[in-house]
Each structure stands twice: as structure tokens, then as C-alpha cells.
Amino acid sequence: MVREGVLTNKRRFYNSAFALSYLLALRVSELNKITLADISIYKTETSKIFLRVRTRNLKNGKMPIKNLITPFNLNGQEKKIIKKALAQYIYLINPILKKYGYTWKQWIARSPKIPLIEKDEITKELSNIYMYPSSASNSEKFKLHKNISRVGMWKAYSRYVNKNPHFFRKLRATHLYNIYQFSLKELQRFMGHSDVRSSTPYTLVNLTNIENKFLDAEVH
């Protein structure tokens, strides 16, 4: 996503931000406040793997917190996007887990080898570190306890992908409706809208679908 020539750390940083903003249809004001403790991975009873992220929803007082999920699509492009999103997460949690003698794979799997008391200690530490921390001017030394500003994130979108941050949010919403067959209510919940009418602009009608409806119908 980020052009070659950008420092490796910045490439990982912004590729992750852009990937996560698409997958979860996030506003910049939600994306830049995610901490490492807000991120988890879990398996369903059918062994399907999901990424779960807890975000703030500043534009909806009725739902101030959103718990968003997205699947690991093992056969599709989405898995590659999730890997980009998680690269920053793994990079940041590694040094913390090493202090306790664990690997990131053990942490993500919530290994039973990690005692509950240590899990609580690690989670507390992760809650103080932003997924997208600020960085000193012209420096790669991240200030982990301070998040990148909303303005800084906006500038990154403009510079590296030449898109408004809302572009990824709109794109994902359209995909959720047309590809994953989300209902308007489900789309409202995922997007964090206070009114279902705010979700309707994303429900673009596909002409091919209309054609298929007529062709599949048995009219007597």
C-alpha cells in the first residue's frame, strides 16, 4: 500500500493502519485510539478464526464502544490484508511478551501455559500502548503511550494512498452489504451509526442482481 522508499517501520505502520481501517470500516478518530489490549483473535466452535477489535465510537452516544470482528478468509485476499493489519500489532507486543518468556503465537492462541495472573499483568501493560503511537519528528522512536493524532493520520492517507480516510470506510460498507449480504440493521451496527438511514447510502443496488431475481423467479 505504501510506496517503496518509505522506511520499513513506516511502511509496516501505515500499511497496518490502512488495512485495519478497511477491514473494520473505521473512522480515523476510532483507528488512532486503538490500544494493543483492544485486539484479540479467537476461534468459533467450527474452528473458524476471527479478528476482534474493540474501538471507541465517538459519534454515537447510544453505542460508545464497538466490538468489531472480521474473519480470516483462508482462500482470499482478505487474509493478506489481515496479515498487514497484524504486522504492527505483533511488532509491538513481541518485546513485552519476551519479558514474561512467551511468544506472540502463544499470546494470540491464549495458551493455557500462560497463568491467569500473568495474562492480567500483560493485558494491563498492553492497555497502555497504542497500536498507532506518535513518533518524534524525523525519528523512528515511537512514543508508545501517546497515539498518533487524527491530523497526522489524515496526512498519511493523503500522502501514501492519495485517498480520503473515509474512502476505506465506504468501500468496506459496500462490500459488507453486497458480498457478505449484511442487512441494513447489521450494517448500522458494524458502522456504528445511530440511525439506520445513515447506512442506506452504502446499499448500492447491483443491476446484475436485479436481472438474476427476474430470471430465477418462476412466474406462472
C-alpha positions in Angstrom: 0.0 0.0 0.0 2.8 2.4 1.0 5.2 3.1 -1.9 8.7 1.7 -1.8 11.3 4.0 -0.5 9.5 4.8 2.7 11.3 3.5 5.8 10.4 -0.1 6.7 8.9 0.9 10.1 6.7 3.5 8.5 5.6 1.1 5.7 4.6 -1.5 8.3 2.9 1.2 10.5 0.8 2.7 7.7 0.1 -0.5 5.8 -1.4 -1.8 9.1 -3.4 1.3 9.7 -4.9 1.3 6.2 -5.6 -2.4 6.3 -7.4 -2.2 9.6 -9.4 0.9 8.7 -10.7 -1.0 5.7 -11.4 -4.3 7.4 -13.4 -2.7 10.2 -14.7 0.4 8.3 -13.1 2.6 10.9 -13.2 6.4 11.3 -9.8 8.0 11.9 -11.0 9.1 15.3 -11.6 5.4 16.1 -8.5 4.0 14.5 -5.9 6.2 16.2 -7.2 5.3 19.7 -6.9 1.5 19.5 -4.6 0.0 22.1 -2.9 -3.4 22.0 -5.3 -4.7 24.6 -8.2 -3.9 22.3 -7.1 -6.6 19.8 -7.7 -10.3 20.1 -8.1 -13.4 17.9 -10.5 -16.2 18.6 -11.8 -19.5 17.2 -15.5 -20.3 16.8 -16.9 -23.7 17.6 -16.5 -24.6 13.9 -12.8 -23.7 14.1 -13.2 -20.5 12.1 -10.7 -17.8 13.1 -11.8 -14.2 13.7 -10.0 -11.0 14.5 -11.9 -8.9 17.1 -11.1 -5.3 17.8 -12.7 -3.1 20.5 -13.0 0.6 19.4 -14.4 3.8 20.7 -17.5 5.1 18.8 -17.3 8.9 19.4 -20.2 9.8 17.1 -22.9 7.6 18.7 -23.7 8.3 22.3 -26.0 5.3 22.4 -23.2 2.9 21.4 -19.9 4.5 22.8 -18.0 1.2 22.3 -18.0 -1.1 19.3 -16.7 -4.7 19.3 -15.9 -5.4 15.6 -15.0 -8.7 14.0 -13.6 -9.8 10.7 -12.9 -13.4 9.5 -9.6 -14.8 8.3 -10.5 -15.8 4.8 -8.1 -18.6 4.2 -8.7 -18.7 0.5 -9.0 -15.0 -0.3 -7.3 -11.6 -0.4 -8.7 -10.7 3.0 -6.2 -13.0 4.7 -3.3 -10.9 3.2 -5.0 -7.7 4.4 -5.3 -9.1 7.9 -1.6 -10.0 7.9 -0.7 -6.5 7.0 -3.0 -5.2 9.8 -1.5 -7.5 12.4 2.2 -6.9 11.5 2.2 -3.7 13.6 0.5 -5.5 16.5 3.0 -8.4 16.5 5.9 -6.0 16.3 4.8 -4.0 19.3 3.7 -7.0 21.6 6.9 -9.0 21.0 9.2 -7.2 23.3 6.6 -7.1 26.1 5.9 -10.9 25.9 9.6 -11.7 25.8 9.9 -10.2 29.3 7.5 -12.8 30.5 9.0 -15.6 28.5 6.3 -16.0 25.9 5.9 -15.7 22.1 3.3 -13.8 20.2 1.9 -17.0 18.9 1.3 -18.2 22.4 -0.4 -15.0 23.3 -2.7 -14.9 20.3 -3.7 -18.5 21.0 -4.3 -17.6 24.6 -2.1 -20.5 25.5 -3.1 -22.3 28.8 0.6 -22.3 29.6 0.2 -18.6 30.5 -1.1 -18.3 34.1 -4.1 -16.1 34.6 -2.3 -13.7 36.8 0.4 -13.1 34.1 -2.3 -12.7 31.5 -3.8 -10.0 33.6 -0.4 -8.3 34.0 0.3 -8.5 30.3 -3.2 -7.1 29.4 -2.7 -4.2 31.7 0.6 -3.4 30.1 -0.9 -3.7 26.6 -3.7 -1.3 27.5 -1.2 1.5 27.9 0.3 1.1 24.5 -1.4 2.4 21.3 -1.5 0.4 18.2 -0.5 3.5 16.2 1.6 5.6 18.5 3.0 9.0 17.8 6.6 9.4 16.7 9.1 12.2 17.2 9.7 14.4 14.2 12.0 12.7 11.7 12.5 9.8 14.2 11.6 6.1 14.3 11.5 6.2 18.1 7.8 5.7 18.9 6.2 7.4 21.9 4.2 4.3 22.7 2.0 5.9 25.4 0.8 8.7 23.0 -1.3 8.0 20.0 -0.8 9.5 16.5 -3.0 12.5 16.1 -6.1 12.5 13.9 -4.5 15.1 11.7 -1.3 13.0 11.4 -3.3 10.0 10.2 -5.2 12.1 7.7 -2.0 13.4 6.3 -0.7 9.8 5.9 -3.8 8.8 3.9 -3.3 11.8 1.6 0.4 11.2 1.2 0.6 7.5 0.8 -2.6 6.4 -0.9 -4.0 9.7 -2.1 -7.4 8.9 -0.6 -9.7 10.5 2.0 -9.7 8.2 5.1 -13.5 7.8 4.6 -12.8 6.0 1.3 -11.9 2.8 3.0 -14.9 3.0 5.3 -17.3 3.5 2.4 -15.6 0.7 0.4 -15.9 -1.8 3.3 -19.5 -0.9 4.0 -20.4 -1.5 0.3 -18.6 -4.9 0.4 -20.3 -5.9 3.6 -23.7 -5.2 2.0 -23.1 -6.7 -1.5 -20.6 -9.5 -0.8 -21.4 -10.6 2.8 -25.1 -9.8 2.5 -25.3 -7.7 5.6 -28.8 -6.4 6.4 -29.3 -2.7 6.9 -29.5 -3.3 10.7 -26.3 -5.3 10.7 -24.6 -2.7 8.6 -25.8 0.0 11.0 -24.4 -2.0 14.0 -21.0 -2.6 12.3 -20.6 1.0 11.1 -21.7 2.4 14.5 -24.4 4.6 13.0 -27.1 6.0 15.4 -29.7 5.8 12.7 -30.2 3.1 10.1 -30.8 5.9 7.5 -27.1 6.7 7.7 -26.3 3.2 6.4 -28.5 3.4 3.4 -26.0 5.3 1.1 -23.8 2.2 1.1 -26.5 -0.2 -0.1 -25.9 0.3 -3.8 -28.2 -1.8 -5.9 -26.4 -4.2 -8.3 -28.2 -4.3 -11.7 -27.0 -7.9 -12.3 -28.7 -9.0 -9.0 -31.9 -7.5 -10.2 -31.6 -9.4 -13.5 -31.0 -12.6 -11.6 -34.0 -12.0 -9.4 -36.2 -11.9 -12.5 -34.5 -14.9 -14.2 -34.7 -17.1 -11.1 -38.3 -16.3 -10.3 -40.9 -18.8 -11.5 -43.8 -16.8 -12.8 -46.9 -18.8 -13.7 
